[in-house]
């Protein structure tokens, strides 16, 4: 008998949810993470009384009532709804794209006028079947909005010309012909009171966690401790990049504490021109209703960069080439006995938080 039923590699959302479900089913789990903290990319820490989102802003949103009920076992939520602002060379626009955006851009006041403006620009561009992100964006919101609010931001985010990016990337952005600034429009939305780290800590209560442990460096020794492995690291790294490295985008943050009550008056401001080097500025206190010390604020400038092996991977580059390579790694993964691959890196998949929790709950239900 091995001392643990499950070795769970990664203390992010997938690993923590699976560990909590396994423990609730009477299984003994060991969770390891190469970082010195739990909670993966949703990790938050306190500075100036504010919960800072170290790896970028995370707003919980879902229409899945079961997932919402599940996370509420471990935390309470502020009733936060994201309304992002776009700054194009000092011009301010509402995001997601809605009637406030269209009014600011064109002076239109009705959905009919906005739809007519977009249709005319789509026709002028000669787009019938969008073949890439640029054509998809113009088809959705017209040339003017594409040029000011999509093109520069997207090319900074992905490091590629919009003509070279797949159309489906832009489909995640909401477009509404109403005066509604609620970015996600999900049934359940919020930010955990006390931060995401505390929520994940509550999930992992009573479960052994070892931090600063690189699973792949100690694989043989750690595998010997458990009957089964749940692996949430990068799938190509697990196999030693034997088929080649999958591509990601990485981001880095410059965070500073300022001696003022507010810097920008909003949680997120996107900088959509190509010349501004950062993609957005996050002001963390506005995720929690202006919490923290009254005359201090903490901001983070976010930069998107090319990724190379050894860097922290963030966003999978889900183009045709990487999709084909992932399929080959997935075939190798399916041959691994007693190893379950899950999460954003293990499945090379962009996941919203509710989706990764749903995937972990489903995987636990099947396995346990």
C-alpha positions in Angstrom: 0.0 0.0 0.0 1.3 3.4 -1.0 0.8 6.2 1.6 -1.4 8.3 -0.7 -4.3 7.6 -3.0 -3.6 10.6 -5.1 -0.5 12.8 -5.9 -1.8 16.1 -7.2 0.7 18.1 -9.1 -0.3 21.8 -9.0 -2.2 23.7 -6.3 -4.2 25.8 -8.7 -7.9 25.6 -9.1 -8.0 22.2 -10.9 -5.7 20.6 -8.4 -7.3 22.1 -5.4 -10.9 21.2 -6.4 -9.9 17.6 -7.3 -8.0 17.3 -4.0 -11.0 18.6 -2.0 -13.4 16.2 -3.8 -11.0 13.2 -3.3 -10.6 14.0 0.4 -14.4 14.3 0.8 -14.6 10.8 -0.7 -12.2 9.5 1.9 -9.0 9.5 -0.2 -5.6 10.6 1.1 -4.0 13.2 -1.1 -0.6 14.9 -1.4 -0.5 18.2 -3.3 2.8 19.5 -4.6 3.6 22.7 -6.4 6.8 24.1 -7.8 5.8 27.6 -6.7 6.1 28.8 -3.1 2.4 29.5 -2.9 -1.0 27.8 -3.5 -3.8 29.0 -5.8 -1.8 29.0 -9.1 -2.5 32.0 -11.3 -5.5 33.1 -9.1 -3.1 33.8 -6.2 -3.7 37.0 -4.3 -1.6 38.7 -1.6 -2.3 41.7 0.6 -0.5 45.0 0.1 -1.7 48.3 1.6 -4.8 46.5 2.8 -5.7 45.5 -0.8 -5.8 41.9 -2.2 -3.4 42.2 -5.2 -4.0 39.8 -8.1 -0.4 38.8 -8.7 -0.9 37.1 -12.1 -3.5 39.4 -13.5 -7.1 40.2 -12.8 -9.5 37.3 -12.1 -13.3 38.0 -11.9 -15.4 35.0 -11.1 -18.4 34.6 -13.4 -20.6 31.7 -14.3 -24.0 30.5 -15.3 -23.4 27.1 -13.7 -25.4 27.0 -10.5 -23.6 23.9 -9.3 -20.2 25.6 -9.7 -21.5 28.7 -7.9 -22.9 26.7 -5.0 -19.6 24.8 -4.8 -17.3 27.9 -4.6 -19.6 29.5 -2.0 -18.8 26.7 0.4 -15.3 28.1 0.7 -15.8 31.9 0.6 -18.2 34.8 0.4 -18.3 37.0 -2.7 -18.4 40.8 -3.2 -21.0 41.6 -5.8 -18.5 42.8 -8.3 -19.4 43.3 -12.0 -16.7 44.2 -14.4 -17.0 47.3 -16.6 -13.8 47.7 -18.4 -12.6 51.0 -20.0 -10.6 51.4 -23.2 -8.1 54.2 -23.5 -7.1 55.0 -27.1 -4.6 57.9 -27.0 -6.7 59.7 -24.3 -10.1 58.9 -25.8 -12.2 56.8 -23.4 -14.6 54.1 -24.5 -16.7 51.5 -22.8 -16.0 47.8 -23.0 -17.5 45.4 -23.8 -18.7 46.9 -27.1 -22.2 48.4 -26.4 -24.3 51.4 -27.2 -22.1 53.7 -25.0 -19.1 52.6 -27.2 -21.0 53.2 -30.4 -22.3 56.6 -29.2 -18.8 57.7 -28.3 -17.4 56.5 -31.6 -20.1 57.7 -34.0 -22.7 59.7 -32.1 -25.4 57.2 -32.7 -28.1 56.8 -30.1 -30.2 53.8 -31.2 -29.3 50.1 -31.9 -30.7 50.5 -35.4 -28.2 53.3 -36.2 -25.3 51.4 -34.7 -26.2 48.2 -36.6 -26.5 50.2 -39.9 -23.1 51.9 -39.3 -21.4 48.5 -38.7 -23.2 46.9 -41.7 -22.0 49.7 -44.0 -18.4 49.4 -42.8 -18.5 45.6 -43.2 -19.9 46.0 -46.8 -17.2 48.6 -47.6 -14.5 46.1 -46.4 -16.0 43.4 -48.6 -16.3 40.8 -45.9 -18.7 38.0 -46.3 -17.0 35.0 -44.6 -14.4 36.2 -42.1 -11.1 34.3 -42.6 -9.0 35.8 -39.8 -9.3 37.9 -36.6 -9.2 41.2 -38.5 -12.0 40.3 -40.8 -14.0 38.8 -37.9 -13.6 42.0 -35.8 -14.6 44.3 -38.7 -17.6 42.0 -39.3 -18.7 42.3 -35.7 -18.0 46.0 -34.9 -16.9 47.8 -38.0 -13.6 49.3 -39.2 -13.5 52.3 -36.9 -13.8 50.3 -33.7 -11.5 47.6 -35.0 -8.8 50.2 -35.8 -9.0 52.0 -32.4 -10.1 49.4 -29.9 -9.1 46.0 -31.3 -6.1 46.1 -33.6 -3.4 47.6 -31.4 -4.4 45.8 -28.2 -4.7 42.4 -29.9 -1.4 42.7 -31.7 0.3 43.6 -28.4 -1.5 40.7 -26.6 -0.5 38.1 -29.2 2.6 39.5 -30.8 1.2 38.8 -34.3 -0.6 40.7 -37.0 -4.4 40.4 -36.7 -4.5 39.0 -40.2 -2.4 36.1 -38.9 -4.6 35.2 -35.9 -7.7 32.9 -36.1 -11.1 34.5 -36.2 -12.4 32.6 -33.1 -10.2 34.6 -30.7 -12.3 37.8 -31.1 -15.6 35.9 -30.7 -15.1 35.8 -26.9 -15.6 39.6 -26.8 -19.2 40.6 -26.1 -21.0 42.9 -28.6 -24.3 44.3 -27.4 -26.7 46.8 -28.8 -27.9 47.9 -25.4 -26.5 50.4 -22.8 -25.0 47.7 -20.7 -21.4 47.9 -19.4 -21.5 44.6 -17.6 -18.6 42.7 -19.3 -19.6 39.1 -18.5 -23.4 39.3 -18.1 -23.3 36.0 -16.2 -26.0 35.0 -13.7 -23.4 34.7 -10.9 -20.5 37.1 -10.6 -18.1 38.3 -7.9 -14.7 38.6 -6.2 -14.0 36.4 -3.1 -13.9 38.3 0.2 -10.4 37.9 1.5 -9.0 37.0 -2.0 -8.6 33.9 -4.0 -5.7 32.5 -2.0 -8.0 32.3 1.1 -10.7 30.5 -1.0 -8.2 27.9 -2.3 -6.7 27.6 1.2 -10.2 26.6 2.5 -10.5 24.0 -0.3 -7.2 22.5 0.8 -8.0 22.4 4.5 -6.8 19.1 6.0 -4.8 18.1 2.9 -1.0 17.8 2.9 0.6 20.4 0.6 4.3 20.7 -0.2 5.4 23.9 -1.9 8.6 24.6 -3.8 8.6 21.1 -5.0 9.3 20.5 -8.7 7.5 17.3 -9.6 9.4 16.6 -12.8 12.7 16.8 -11.0 11.6 14.3 -8.4 9.1 12.3 -10.5 10.2 8.8 -9.6 10.4 9.5 -5.9 7.0 11.2 -5.8 5.2 8.7 -8.1 6.2 6.0 -5.6 4.1 7.7 -2.9 0.7 7.5 -4.6 -1.5 5.1 -6.4 -2.6 7.7 -9.0 -1.3 11.1 -10.3 -3.3 14.2 -11.2 -1.0 16.3 -13.3 -1.9 20.0 -14.0 1.5 21.2 -15.3 2.4 21.7 -19.0 1.7 18.5 -21.0 4.7 19.0 -23.3 7.0 19.5 -20.4 5.8 16.3 -18.8 7.0 14.4 -21.9 10.3 16.3 -22.0 9.2 18.3 -25.1 10.0 15.2 -27.1 7.7 16.3 -29.9 8.6 20.0 -29.7 7.4 22.8 -27.5 3.8 24.1 -27.5 3.6 27.8 -27.8 2.2 30.2 -25.2 2.1 33.9 -24.6 3.6 35.1 -21.3 2.7 38.2 -19.3 4.6 40.2 -16.7 3.5 42.9 -14.3 5.1 46.0 -12.9 3.3 46.6 -9.6 3.6 49.8 -7.5 2.0 51.2 -4.5 0.9 54.9 -4.8 0.2 57.5 -2.1 -3.1 58.5 -3.5 -6.7 57.3 -2.9 -7.3 56.4 -6.6 -5.2 56.2 -9.8 -7.8 55.6 -12.5 -11.1 55.1 -10.7 -11.7 51.7 -12.3 -10.4 48.1 -11.8 -9.2 47.7 -15.4 -8.3 50.2 -18.2 -7.1 48.7 -21.5 -4.6 50.7 -23.6 -5.6 49.9 -27.1 -3.1 51.9 -29.1 -0.1 50.1 -30.4 2.5 52.6 -29.1 1.7 52.2 -25.4 3.9 49.3 -24.3 1.5 47.8 -21.7 -1.8 46.2 -22.6 -3.7 47.4 -19.5 -3.4 48.9 -16.0 -5.1 47.1 -13.1 -6.1 49.0 -10.0 -6.7 46.3 -7.4 -8.7 48.1 -4.8 -11.7 48.5 -7.1 -12.2 44.7 -7.2 -13.3 45.0 -3.6 -15.3 48.2 -3.5 -12.4 50.5 -2.8 -11.0 48.5 0.1 -7.6 49.0 1.7 -5.9 52.0 3.1 -7.9 55.2 2.2 -4.9 57.2 0.9 -3.1 54.4 -0.9 -3.7 52.4 -4.0 -1.8 49.5 -5.8 -1.6 49.4 -9.6 -0.1 46.8 -12.0 0.9 47.5 -15.6 0.5 44.4 -17.7 2.8 43.5 -20.6 2.4 40.6 -23.0 5.5 38.9 -24.4 6.7 35.9 -26.4 7.2 32.8 -24.3 10.1 30.4 -24.3 10.7 27.2 -22.4 11.5 28.0 -18.8 9.2 31.1 -18.7 5.8 30.9 -16.9 3.3 29.9 -19.6 0.0 31.9 -19.6 -2.1 31.7 -22.7 -2.0 28.8 -25.1 -1.6 29.9 -28.8 -4.6 27.9 -30.1 -3.7 28.0 -33.8 -3.7 25.1 -36.2 0.0 24.2 -35.8 -0.2 24.1 -32.0 -3.5 22.3 -32.1 -2.0 19.5 -34.2 1.0 19.2 -31.8 -1.2 19.1 -28.8 -3.2 16.2 -30.3 0.0 14.2 -30.5 0.8 14.9 -26.9 -2.8 14.1 -25.9 -2.3 10.7 -27.6 0.8 10.1 -25.5 -1.1 11.2 -22.3 -3.8 8.7 -23.0 -1.2 5.9 -22.9 0.0 7.0 -19.4 -1.3 4.6 -16.8 -2.8 6.1 -13.6 -2.2 9.7 -14.7 -5.0 12.2 -15.2 -4.0 15.4 -17.1 -6.1 18.4 -16.3 -6.3 22.2 -16.3 -5.1 25.0 -18.5 -1.6 23.6 -19.0 -2.4 19.9 -18.8 -5.0 20.2 -21.5 -3.4 23.1 -23.4 -6.7 25.0 -23.3 -7.9 28.5 -22.4 -10.2 28.0 -19.3 -12.3 30.6 -17.5 -12.3 29.8 -13.7 -15.8 28.3 -13.7 -14.8 26.1 -16.6 -11.7 24.7 -14.9 -13.7 24.1 -11.7 -16.4 22.3 -13.7 -13.8 20.2 -15.5 -12.2 19.3 -12.1 -15.6 18.4 -10.6 -16.5 16.2 -13.6 -13.0 14.5 -13.6 -13.4 13.8 -9.8 -16.9 12.4 -10.3 -15.7 10.1 -13.0 -12.5 9.0 -11.2 -13.8 8.7 -7.7 
